[in-house]
Amino acid sequence: MCEPVTIAVIAAVAGVNAAAAGASAYSTYQQAKSAKAQANYESSVASNNKVIAERAADDSIKRGAVEEDRKRQDIELLKGKQIAGFAGSGTDLSSESVYDVIGETAALGELDALTIRSNYARESYEKRVMAMNYGAQALLSNYQAQSINPATSAGLSLVTSAGQFSQSALSAGFGGGK
């Protein structure tokens, strides 16, 4: 049978350990709750960034189409000026050299227009890849948030504390086996 002093010491130690375990569990609960909120926030930010990147990609394509059309209009104006210049200088407009110059202007202008389209398509692609990365980050953060359960974390903290208390009580000789 245990002495009253020993029982009082065990009860006091148990009370202190229970209070410490409760405080630890509450702290663990708050940390898990905070981690879950942060993961949800990061998921929302990444989702918003995905939408912004997709809009920027669409905008790149639209700006590219405008620039491409503008380039083609500039080339048509240049061809008109060249024809007017040839006509003003008395050159026969049906000559092969006039066709060559106008044809070369048209070909180089079309190459420039297609290069503009390609550059904006590349810019759009980069933004779409960025959007996909943001989408993946949003999913990952969402999965992280779903995997955090503050109540479970706090319960595990209590179980761990109880196990540590039992282990320390046994080590101190309060196991009752003597």
N, CA and C of each residue as an Amber inpcrd file, in Angstrom:
protein
   534
   0.8380000  -1.1750000   0.0000000   0.0000000   0.0000000   0.0000000
   0.8800000   1.2340000   0.0000000   0.4620000   2.2490000  -0.6820000
   1.2420000   3.4750000  -0.7920000   0.9950000   4.3530000   0.4220000
   2.0160000   5.0910000   0.7650000   1.9140000   6.0510000   1.8530000
   1.0970000   7.2480000   1.3910000   0.4500000   7.9590000   2.3230000
  -0.3420000   9.1240000   1.9500000   0.4820000  10.2080000   1.2720000
   1.7460000  10.3740000   1.6650000   2.5980000  11.3880000   1.0510000
   2.8780000  11.0170000  -0.4030000   3.1440000   9.7560000  -0.6270000
   3.4170000   9.2840000  -1.9890000   2.1850000   9.4930000  -2.8770000
   1.0180000   9.1760000  -2.3110000  -0.2200000   9.3620000  -3.0770000
  -0.4290000  10.8410000  -3.3930000  -0.1300000  11.6950000  -2.4280000
  -0.2770000  13.1340000  -2.6400000   0.6900000  13.6310000  -3.7000000
   1.9380000  13.1200000  -3.6880000   2.9340000  13.5250000  -4.6810000
   2.4970000  13.0640000  -6.0690000   2.0470000  11.8390000  -6.1470000
   1.5930000  11.2920000  -7.4400000   0.4150000  12.1120000  -7.9650000
  -0.5330000  12.4310000  -7.0820000  -1.6990000  13.2150000  -7.4860000
  -1.2840000  14.6090000  -7.9530000  -0.3460000  15.2200000  -7.2310000
   0.1180000  16.5560000  -7.6140000   0.8210000  16.5270000  -8.9560000
   1.7050000  15.5340000  -9.1210000   2.4250000  15.3940000 -10.3930000
   1.4350000  15.1190000 -11.5220000   0.4600000  14.2800000 -11.2450000
  -0.5420000  13.9740000 -12.2700000  -1.3370000  15.2170000 -12.6370000
  -1.6790000  16.0090000 -11.6400000  -2.4210000  17.2420000 -11.9020000
  -1.6200000  18.2260000 -12.7340000  -0.3460000  18.3830000 -12.3770000
   0.5280000  19.2770000 -13.1400000   0.6890000  18.7670000 -14.5590000
   0.9030000  17.4610000 -14.6970000   1.0670000  16.8820000 -16.0320000
  -0.2190000  16.9810000 -16.8480000  -1.3620000  16.8210000 -16.2000000
  -2.6330000  16.9470000 -16.9140000  -2.8330000  18.3800000 -17.3980000
  -2.4980000  19.3390000 -16.5550000  -2.6130000  20.7420000 -16.9590000
  -1.6580000  21.0500000 -18.1110000  -0.4320000  20.5290000 -18.0050000
   0.5480000  20.7430000 -19.0710000   0.0900000  20.0690000 -20.3620000
  -0.4750000  18.8670000 -20.2290000  -0.9610000  18.1520000 -21.4110000
  -2.1170000  18.9160000 -22.0500000  -2.9920000  19.4620000 -21.2150000
  -4.1110000  20.2500000 -21.7440000  -3.6270000  21.4940000 -22.4620000
  -2.6620000  22.1700000 -21.8760000  -2.1050000  23.3680000 -22.5090000
  -1.4100000  23.0080000 -23.8150000  -0.6900000  21.9020000 -23.8040000
   0.0020000  21.4560000 -25.0190000  -1.0080000  21.0860000 -26.1060000
  -2.0660000  20.3840000 -25.7010000  -3.0940000  19.9950000 -26.6750000
  -3.7740000  21.2310000 -27.2660000  -4.0680000  22.2150000 -26.4220000
  -4.6940000  23.4480000 -26.9050000  -3.7590000  24.1790000 -27.8690000
  -2.4880000  24.2310000 -27.5010000  -1.5020000  24.8700000 -28.3730000
  -1.4090000  24.1380000 -29.7120000  -1.4020000  22.8130000 -29.6560000
  -1.3560000  22.0110000 -30.8830000  -2.6040000  22.2580000 -31.7290000
  -3.7550000  22.3420000 -31.0680000  -5.0140000  22.6220000 -31.7680000
  -4.9400000  23.9670000 -32.4790000  -4.4730000  24.9890000 -31.7870000
  -4.3770000  26.3270000 -32.3730000  -3.3890000  26.3580000 -33.5410000
  -2.2590000  25.6530000 -33.3890000  -1.2660000  25.6050000 -34.4690000
  -1.8480000  24.9150000 -35.6960000  -2.5570000  23.8060000 -35.4790000
  -3.1570000  23.0830000 -36.6030000  -4.2430000  23.9330000 -37.2670000
  -5.0290000  24.6240000 -36.4460000  -6.0740000  25.5050000 -36.9810000
  -5.4520000  26.6180000 -37.8290000  -4.3530000  27.1730000 -37.3320000
  -3.6470000  28.2290000 -38.0640000  -3.0500000  27.6890000 -39.3640000
  -2.4580000  26.4970000 -39.3010000  -1.8700000  25.8920000 -40.5060000
  -2.9490000  25.6080000 -41.5450000  -4.1060000  25.1620000 -41.0890000
  -5.2140000  24.8970000 -42.0110000  -5.6890000  26.1950000 -42.6610000
  -5.8210000  27.2440000 -41.8560000  -6.2510000  28.5400000 -42.3990000
  -5.2300000  29.0730000 -43.4030000  -3.9550000  28.9110000 -43.0930000
  -2.9100000  29.3740000 -44.0140000  -2.9550000  28.5970000 -45.3190000
  -3.1430000  27.2850000 -45.2460000  -3.2180000  26.4750000 -46.4660000
  -4.4390000  26.8760000 -47.3000000  -5.5660000  27.1390000 -46.6430000
  -6.7570000  27.6030000 -47.3690000  -6.5030000  28.9520000 -48.0300000
  -5.8370000  29.8460000 -47.3190000  -5.5090000  31.1690000 -47.8690000
  -4.5880000  31.0200000 -49.0880000  -3.5510000  30.1910000 -48.9490000
  -2.6140000  29.9930000 -50.0620000  -3.3210000  29.3880000 -51.2640000
  -4.2690000  28.5010000 -51.0210000  -5.0470000  27.9160000 -52.1140000
  -5.8530000  28.9930000 -52.8310000  -6.4690000  29.8850000 -52.0640000
  -7.2590000  30.9680000 -52.6580000  -6.3850000  31.9290000 -53.4600000
  -5.2390000  32.2760000 -52.9050000  -4.3260000  33.1870000 -53.6130000
  -3.8630000  32.5500000 -54.9230000  -3.4920000  31.2790000 -54.8660000
  -3.0340000  30.5980000 -56.0830000  -4.1590000  30.5080000 -57.1110000
  -5.3870000  30.2620000 -56.6590000  -6.5330000  30.2170000 -57.5900000
  -6.7510000  31.5730000 -58.2520000  -6.6510000  32.6380000 -57.4620000
  -6.7890000  33.9810000 -58.0320000  -5.6710000  34.2660000 -59.0290000
  -4.4500000  33.8870000 -58.6830000  -3.3200000  34.0930000 -59.5950000
  -3.4990000  33.3100000 -60.8850000  -4.1020000  32.1310000 -60.7910000
  -4.3740000  31.3240000 -61.9890000  -5.3220000  32.0790000 -62.9140000
  -6.3910000  32.6280000 -62.3600000  -7.3730000  33.3750000 -63.1620000
  -6.7030000  34.5830000 -63.8210000  -5.8920000  35.2870000 -63.0510000
  -5.2000000  36.4670000 -63.5890000  -4.2600000  36.0670000 -64.7210000
  -3.5160000  34.9810000 -64.5360000  -2.5840000  34.5240000 -65.5790000
  -3.3380000  34.0850000 -66.8330000  -4.4890000  33.4210000 -66.6660000
  -5.2840000  33.0140000 -67.8320000  -5.8100000  34.2370000 -68.5890000
  -6.2400000  35.2400000 -67.8460000  -6.7000000  36.4710000 -68.4960000
  -5.5560000  37.1670000 -69.2300000  -4.3890000  37.1570000 -68.6200000
  -3.2210000  37.7670000 -69.2680000  -2.8620000  36.9990000 -70.5380000
  -3.0160000  35.6720000 -70.5220000  -2.7420000  34.8700000 -71.7220000
  -3.7220000  35.2180000 -72.8390000  -4.9970000  35.3320000 -72.4810000
  -6.0020000  35.7270000 -73.4810000  -5.7040000  37.1160000 -74.0330000
  -5.3050000  38.0190000 -73.1420000  -4.9710000  39.3750000 -73.5600000
  -3.7850000  39.3760000 -74.5230000  -2.8090000  38.5150000 -74.2750000
  -1.6480000  38.4340000 -75.1760000  -2.0800000  38.0560000 -76.5900000
  -2.9720000  37.0850000 -76.6850000  -3.4530000  36.6570000 -78.0020000
  -4.1940000  37.8080000 -78.6960000  -5.0390000  38.5150000 -77.9360000
  -5.7900000  39.6360000 -78.5270000  -4.8580000  40.7640000 -78.9650000
  -3.8780000  41.0920000 -78.1250000  -2.9310000  42.1500000 -78.4940000
  -2.1120000  41.7200000 -79.7060000  -1.7640000  40.4380000 -79.7610000
  -1.0180000  39.9320000 -80.9140000  -1.8110000  40.0390000 -82.2020000
  -3.1130000  39.7350000 -82.1320000  -3.9630000  39.8320000 -83.3220000
  -4.0540000  41.2810000 -83.7980000  -4.1600000  42.2060000 -82.8550000
  -4.2220000  43.6310000 -83.2200000  -2.9120000  44.0560000 -83.8710000
  -1.7970000  43.6900000 -83.2820000  -0.4830000  44.0570000 -83.8420000
  -0.2660000  43.4100000 -85.2130000  -0.6980000  42.1680000 -85.3440000
  -0.5640000  41.4700000 -86.6230000  -1.3740000  42.1860000 -87.7080000
  -2.6180000  42.5480000 -87.3950000  -3.4510000  43.2860000 -88.3560000
  -2.8440000  44.6400000 -88.6920000  -2.3310000  45.3160000 -87.6640000
  -1.7060000  46.6230000 -87.8790000  -0.4970000  46.4790000 -88.8120000
   0.2790000  45.4400000 -88.6380000   1.4520000  45.2270000 -89.4940000
   1.0060000  44.9990000 -90.9370000  -0.0350000  44.2000000 -91.1190000
  -0.5230000  43.9480000 -92.4770000  -1.0550000  45.2420000 -93.1200000
  -1.7150000  46.0660000 -92.3390000  -2.1880000  47.3490000 -92.8640000
  -1.0060000  48.2380000 -93.2480000   0.0170000  48.2540000 -92.4190000
   1.2200000  49.0410000 -92.7300000   1.8680000  48.5620000 -94.0290000
   1.8880000  47.2620000 -94.2240000   2.4820000  46.7060000 -95.4500000
   1.6470000  47.0930000 -96.6710000   0.3170000  47.0480000 -96.5390000
  -0.5380000  47.4600000 -97.6590000  -0.3070000  48.9300000 -97.9940000
  -0.1430000  49.7520000 -96.9510000   0.1530000  51.1740000 -97.1980000
   1.5080000  51.3350000 -97.8890000   2.4880000  50.5740000 -97.4280000
   3.8180000  50.6540000 -98.0430000   3.7570000  50.2150000 -99.5050000
   3.0320000  49.1310000 -99.7800000   2.9080000  48.6790000-101.1690000
   2.2330000  49.7530000-102.0310000   1.2130000  50.4040000-101.4670000
   0.5330000  51.4870000-102.1990000   1.4830000  52.6420000-102.4770000
   2.3170000  52.9940000-101.5020000   3.3030000  54.0660000-101.7050000
   4.3300000  53.6690000-102.7620000   4.7320000  52.3900000-102.7230000
   5.7040000  51.9350000-103.7210000   5.1110000  52.0090000-105.1280000
   3.8730000  51.5620000-105.2600000   3.2180000  51.6110000-106.5750000
   3.0740000  53.0630000-107.0310000   2.6750000  53.9300000-106.1030000
   2.5360000  55.3550000-106.4540000   3.8910000  55.9340000-106.8370000
   4.9330000  55.5390000-106.1510000   6.2740000  56.0160000-106.4700000
   6.7140000  55.5560000-107.8450000   6.4510000  54.2670000-108.1480000
   6.8020000  53.7640000-109.4690000   6.0120000  54.4990000-110.5530000
   4.7230000  54.6790000-110.3100000   3.8690000  55.3560000-111.3020000
   4.2990000  56.8070000-111.4650000   4.6580000  57.4420000-110.3610000
   5.0730000  58.8430000-110.4250000   6.3930000  59.0270000-111.1480000
   7.2230000  58.0180000-111.1170000   8.5220000  58.1290000-111.7950000
   8.4400000  57.6510000-113.2420000   7.2500000  57.2160000-113.6460000
   7.0840000  56.8090000-115.0410000   7.4440000  55.3590000-115.2950000
   7.6330000  54.5790000-114.2760000   7.9690000  53.1550000-114.4480000
   6.7230000  52.4090000-114.8910000   6.9200000  51.4850000-115.8150000
   5.8210000  50.6460000-116.2830000   5.4170000  49.7120000-115.1380000
   4.1820000  49.8570000-114.6670000   3.7310000  49.0810000-113.5070000
   3.5670000  47.6030000-113.8080000   3.5540000  47.2460000-115.0570000
   3.4380000  45.8350000-115.4140000   4.8020000  45.1810000-115.5760000
   5.8700000  45.9140000-115.2800000   7.2140000  45.3280000-115.4380000
   7.4950000  44.3420000-114.3060000   8.3980000  43.4320000-114.6300000
   8.7480000  42.3740000-113.6730000   9.4230000  42.9430000-112.4290000
  10.2080000  43.9850000-112.5690000  10.9060000  44.5510000-111.4200000
   9.9210000  45.1560000-110.4100000   8.8310000  45.7480000-110.9070000
   7.8050000  46.3020000-110.0050000   7.1360000  45.1680000-109.2440000
   6.8090000  44.0850000-109.9540000   6.2090000  42.9150000-109.2980000
   7.1570000  42.3200000-108.2640000   8.4320000  42.2860000-108.5990000
   9.4220000  41.7350000-107.6620000   9.4810000  42.5650000-106.3770000
   9.5440000  43.8850000-106.5320000   9.6410000  44.7570000-105.3490000
   8.3680000  44.6490000-104.5000000   7.2250000  44.7390000-105.1430000
   5.9490000  44.6660000-104.4150000   5.7930000  43.2790000-103.7860000
   6.1470000  42.2460000-104.5050000   6.0590000  40.8710000-103.9850000
   6.9860000  40.6540000-102.8000000   8.2050000  41.2020000-102.9060000
   9.1600000  41.0730000-101.8020000   8.6670000  41.8380000-100.5680000
   8.1120000  43.0140000-100.7950000   7.5490000  43.7970000 -99.6930000
   6.4160000  43.0120000 -99.0180000   5.5460000  42.4150000 -99.8310000
   4.4280000  41.6350000 -99.2870000   4.9340000  40.4240000 -98.5100000
   5.9250000  39.7260000 -99.0680000   6.4510000  38.5290000 -98.4050000
   7.1330000  38.8740000 -97.0770000   7.9690000  39.8970000 -97.0890000
   8.6500000  40.2960000 -95.8490000   7.6510000  40.8330000 -94.8250000
   6.6470000  41.5530000 -95.2940000   5.6060000  42.0580000 -94.3970000
   4.8190000  40.9190000 -93.7570000   4.5030000  39.9030000 -94.5710000
   3.7810000  38.7400000 -94.0400000   4.6460000  37.9880000 -93.0310000
   5.9230000  37.8780000 -93.2990000   6.8440000  37.2390000 -92.3470000
   6.8590000  38.0150000 -91.0290000   6.8950000  39.3430000 -91.1330000
   6.8500000  40.1620000 -89.9210000   5.5340000  39.9440000 -89.1630000
   4.4100000  39.8910000 -89.8740000   3.1030000  39.6920000 -89.2380000
   3.0490000  38.3340000 -88.5460000   3.5730000  37.3140000 -89.2010000
   3.5750000  35.9760000 -88.5950000   4.5360000  35.8940000 -87.4030000
   5.6240000  36.6400000 -87.4780000   6.5560000  36.6990000 -86.3400000
   5.8760000  37.3630000 -85.1450000   5.1140000  38.4120000 -85.4090000
   4.3580000  39.0720000 -84.3360000   3.3780000  38.0850000 -83.7150000
   2.6430000  37.3540000 -84.5520000   1.6940000  36.3590000 -84.0450000
   2.4210000  35.3220000 -83.1960000   3.5380000  34.8400000 -83.6880000
   4.3110000  33.8230000 -82.9660000   4.8150000  34.3400000 -81.6150000
   5.3000000  35.5610000 -81.5970000   5.8070000  36.1320000 -80.3440000
   4.6960000  36.2620000 -79.2980000   3.5360000  36.7330000 -79.7280000
   2.4250000  36.8660000 -78.7820000   1.8820000  35.4990000 -78.3670000
   1.9080000  34.5380000 -79.2720000   1.4830000  33.1770000 -78.9190000
   2.4440000  32.5880000 -77.8820000   3.7200000  32.8450000 -78.0430000
   4.7180000  32.3730000 -77.0720000   4.4880000  33.0280000 -75.7060000
   4.2230000  34.3240000 -75.7310000   3.9250000  35.0420000 -74.4800000
   2.6760000  34.4530000 -73.8150000   1.6570000  34.1860000 -74.6180000
   0.4280000  33.5980000 -74.1010000   0.6910000  32.2090000 -73.5150000
   1.4940000  31.4210000 -74.2010000   1.8310000  30.0810000 -73.7170000
   2.5240000  30.1500000 -72.3620000   3.4560000  31.0680000 -72.2120000
   4.1550000  31.2270000 -70.9330000   3.1680000  31.5650000 -69.8210000
   2.2020000  32.4130000 -70.1300000   1.2060000  32.7870000 -69.1270000
   0.2680000  31.6180000 -68.8170000  -0.0290000  30.8060000 -69.8110000
  -0.8750000  29.6320000 -69.5630000  -0.1270000  28.5990000 -68.7130000
   1.1580000  28.4410000 -68.9520000   1.9570000  27.5380000 -68.1080000
   1.9670000  28.0650000 -66.6740000   2.1190000  29.3710000 -66.5260000
   2.0850000  29.9800000 -65.2000000   0.7200000  29.7130000 -64.5510000
  -0.3450000  29.8330000 -65.3250000  -1.6880000  29.5720000 -64.8000000
  -1.8160000  28.1170000 -64.3470000  -1.2640000  27.1980000 -65.1310000
  -1.3070000  25.7830000 -64.7410000  -0.5350000  25.5640000 -63.4410000
   0.6120000  26.2160000 -63.3050000   1.3970000  26.0860000 -62.0750000
   0.6260000  26.6390000 -60.8730000  -0.0400000  27.7690000 -61.0740000
  -0.8560000  28.3250000 -59.9870000  -2.0040000  27.3700000 -59.6410000
  -2.5890000  26.7700000 -60.6610000  -3.6640000  25.8030000 -60.4120000
  -3.1730000  24.6070000 -59.6180000  -1.9820000  24.1240000 -59.9700000
  -1.4020000  22.9920000 -59.2230000  -1.1050000  23.3970000 -57.7870000
  -0.6040000  24.6150000 -57.6020000  -0.3240000  25.0960000 -56.2400000
  -1.6230000  25.2220000 -55.4420000  -2.6830000  25.6760000 -56.0900000
  -3.9750000  25.7910000 -55.4110000  -4.4700000  24.4190000 -54.9620000
  -4.3450000  23.4260000 -55.8400000  -4.7560000  22.0700000 -55.4710000
  -3.9260000  21.5280000 -54.3160000  -2.6190000  21.7260000 -54.3890000
  -1.7410000  21.2350000 -53.3260000  -2.0890000  21.8860000 -51.9920000
  -2.2640000  23.1920000 -51.9950000  -2.6220000  23.8940000 -50.7520000
  -3.9810000  23.4480000 -50.2470000  -4.9120000  23.2000000 -51.1590000
  -6.2350000  22.7200000 -50.7690000  -6.1310000  21.3310000 -50.1350000
  -5.3320000  20.4410000 -50.7340000  -5.1400000  19.1080000 -50.1510000
  -4.4850000  19.2040000 -48.7790000  -3.5250000  20.1210000 -48.6490000
  -2.8840000  20.3090000 -47.3530000  -3.9100000  20.7560000 -46.3170000
  -4.7630000  21.6930000 -46.6900000  -5.7850000  22.1790000 -45.7570000
  -6.7380000  21.0580000 -45.3590000  -7.1130000  20.2280000 -46.3340000
  -8.0330000  19.1280000 -46.0460000  -7.3990000  18.0760000 -45.1350000
  -6.0850000  17.9350000 -45.2210000  -5.4110000  16.8980000 -44.4310000
  -5.1710000  17.3300000 -42.9880000  -5.3990000  18.5970000 -42.6780000
  -5.1700000  19.0920000 -41.3160000  -6.4800000  19.0620000 -40.5550000
  -6.4760000  18.3290000 -39.4400000  -7.6430000  18.2790000 -38.5590000
  -7.1780000  18.7080000 -37.1770000  -7.4770000  19.9360000 -36.7710000
  -7.0010000  20.4370000 -35.4790000  -7.4050000  19.5530000 -34.3000000
  -8.6220000  19.0010000 -34.3210000  -9.0790000  18.1710000 -33.2080000
  -8.2470000  16.8940000 -33.1110000  -7.9530000  16.2880000 -34.2470000
  -7.1240000  15.0830000 -34.2470000  -5.7220000  15.3970000 -33.7490000
  -5.1830000  16.5130000 -34.1860000  -3.8370000  16.9080000 -33.7430000
  -3.7970000  17.1030000 -32.2380000  -4.8290000  17.7510000 -31.6950000
  -4.8860000  17.9750000 -30.2480000  -5.0370000  16.6450000 -29.5110000
  -5.8620000  15.7540000 -30.0240000  -6.0250000  14.4300000 -29.4020000
  -4.7310000  13.6470000 -29.3840000  -4.0040000  13.6910000 -30.4870000
  -2.7090000  12.9980000 -30.5250000  -1.7380000  13.6000000 -29.5220000
  -1.8160000  14.9080000 -29.3390000  -0.9620000  15.5700000 -28.3640000
  -1.2860000  15.0800000 -26.9600000  -2.5640000  14.9200000 -26.6440000
  -2.9670000  14.4110000 -25.3290000  -2.4950000  12.9780000 -25.1150000
  -2.6450000  12.1440000 -26.1380000  -2.2060000  10.7500000 -26.0290000
  -0.7020000  10.6870000 -25.8190000   0.0360000  11.5080000 -26.5510000
   1.4930000  11.5420000 -26.4070000   1.8720000  11.9910000 -25.0030000
   1.2010000  13.0170000 -24.5030000   1.4910000  13.5110000 -23.1490000
   1.1840000  12.4460000 -22.1040000   0.0670000  11.7360000 -22.2730000
  -0.2840000  10.6680000 -21.3210000   0.7590000   9.5630000 -21.3420000
   1.2080000   9.2280000 -22.5090000   2.2530000   8.2030000 -22.6230000
   3.5470000   8.6420000 -21.9720000   3.8980000   9.8920000 -22.1560000
   5.1260000  10.4130000 -21.5330000   4.9880000  10.4340000 -20.0210000
   3.8130000  10.7970000 -19.5130000   3.5920000  10.8100000 -18.0640000
   3.7060000   9.3980000 -17.5130000   3.0710000   8.4490000 -18.1700000
   3.1380000   7.0590000 -17.7130000   4.5760000   6.5640000 -17.7010000
   5.3020000   6.8750000 -18.7330000   6.7010000   6.4520000 -18.8260000
   7.5300000   7.0710000 -17.7040000   7.3100000   8.3600000 -17.4360000
   8.0850000   9.0210000 -16.3720000   7.6850000   8.5020000 -14.9960000
   6.3860000   8.1720000 -14.8020000   5.9420000   7.6170000 -13.5130000
   6.5610000   6.2510000 -13.2850000   6.6220000   5.4490000 -14.3370000
   7.2480000   4.1360000 -14.2040000   8.7390000   4.2590000 -13.9160000
   9.3790000   5.2030000 -14.5860000  10.8100000   5.4120000 -14.3800000
  11.1060000   5.9060000 -12.9800000  10.1920000   6.6650000 -12.3730000
  10.3830000   7.2110000 -11.0400000  10.0520000   6.1970000  -9.9570000
   9.5720000   5.0450000 -10.3380000   9.2920000   4.0060000  -9.3530000
   7.8800000   4.0310000  -8.8300000   6.9910000   4.7440000  -9.5020000
   5.6010000   4.7930000  -9.0380000   4.7290000   3.7430000  -9.7350000
   5.3570000   2.7450000 -10.2620000   4.6220000   1.7460000 -11.0100000
   3.8490000   0.7960000 -10.1410000   4.1430000   0.7460000  -8.8900000
   3.3940000  -0.1320000  -7.9950000   3.8720000  -1.5650000  -8.0400000
   4.9560000  -1.8420000  -8.7440000   5.4230000  -3.2150000  -8.8710000
   6.3970000  -3.6150000  -7.8020000   6.7210000  -2.8290000  -6.7620000
   7.7300000  -3.1880000  -5.7690000   7.1250000  -3.7240000  -4.5350000
